[in-house]
Amino acid sequence: MATATIKRLTATLKPTVISATIIRRKTTSAEYVASRARDPTFEKLMDKYRNLLKVISIQDLILATATPASESNNPPSVPLGFLNRLSQKLHLNRGATAFLRKYPHIFHIFNHPTKFEPFCTLQLAALEIFDHESQAINASIPLVVDRLVRLLSISLTKTLPLRAIFKVWKELGLPDDFESSVIAKNPNLFALDDGNEPNTHVLKLVSEVDKSSLIASVEDWRLTECCREDCDVDRTVIRYSFKHNYPPGMRLRKIFKAKVNEWQSLPYIGPYEEMPIEGTRRSKFGTKKMEKRAAGIVHEFLSLTVEKMVEVEKISQFRKWFGIDLNIRDLFLDHPGMFYLSTKGKRHTVFLREAYERGCLIQPNPVYEARRKLLNLVNMGRRGMLRRNAKLKNVGQSEGDGLEEVENYEDEELEEAESNEDEELEEAESNEED
């Protein structure tokens, strides 16, 4: 009788255990990404950013042709045919010409007077924003130096590959000539050495940095929480906690909350602390500590960026150097209260949730503000541009204004339709890749 009862209980319990194990094991990376809780605020922001990234890519190509002011007074420009040939690499589904015409506040297409072919240049408003951003970057050189020192301090060997830093130079707010304007001008801090592979270099921290000056950004939040009068959390728990803010509508089960509370109180080695070489991952407890250290490192990395966001592929370049033995994308998905992963625009971009409120940085900086001005121009599209054609020249002023308003309204509808079609194309291509 007892044996039969045990068999019955085993039969009822066994499928539950097996199914829980199999579901997690058979879940592919693409399925894990697709099953994440969406945050409409960040998704809307990335809808705007994906077009901004394309605009910046074209802007960089145009500005790369700039000549010294002493040699030419003409603004930088590139042949339209050159941009059309790069349409696929720039992810311009309808070609460069159609994309440029969507943003007349930023780009201007004209016929070159001597080369007799269409060229593209930047509008005055876009050039002013670029100058504003450049001035903000140059004014923040001390902060840039501090960011590089912190990144090198996180590295286990106090070195980082130069190619990895080149990938995130915009995210870190570095000037485009940072090798000469930052690295070469601070020989007491930085040095360039040859890498293990041919024609590669590594950036090295050559001087000892006072550990007391290297305080992780999360410590500011912990200090604020401890000083709150209504704080009802044990200070020993806050000592190892991170701020969590979950996507709206995400269901938080009791088991999930219990695991988060357990994880919050787990001690870990901070990003600027020396990590033991052996014995950390030999136990389950050691594995959890390594995972929390990895979360602390990427949290600090995002805190050092200008816009508190970065592409997953770019931050993955630092994984080995930071001693992160985990899949970084899965790490972001495992902690939806700290990070938000978006897949808009063929890119996996991660945001630091606590740094944003209603799609904007809570603590903006001058470089971020300059880039948001360019984003505002992108969001304007064709709006506000009054196009006059030959048919309006012989029409009265009042009639002409009315026709122009109709044209603007039609342009806005066309722009919205093209944007929706582009989004459908990109999502279809992204699904094929997954």
Protein Blocks (a to p, Z undefined) as FASTA:
>chain_A
ZZmmmmmmmmmmmmmmmmmmmmmmmpcfklmmmmpccdfklmmmmmmmmmmmmmmmmmmm
mmmmpccfklpccdcdddfklmmmmmmmnopanojklmmmmmmmlbccdddfklopacdd
ddfklmmmmmmmmmmmmmmmmmmmmmmmmmmmmpmnlpacfklmmmmmmmnopafklmmm
mmmmmmmlgccdddfbehiacdddfbdcdfklmccfklmmmmmmmmpmklcbdfklmmmg
ccddddehiacdfklmmmmmmmmmpccddfkbccdfbhklmpmklmmmmmmmmmmmmmmm
mmmpmnopacfklmmmmmmmnopabdfklmmmmmmmlpccdfehhiacdddfklpgehia
fbdcfklmmmmmmmmmmmnmmnoiacddfklmmpcfklmmmmmmmmmmmmmmmmmmmmmm
mmmmmmmmmmmmZZ
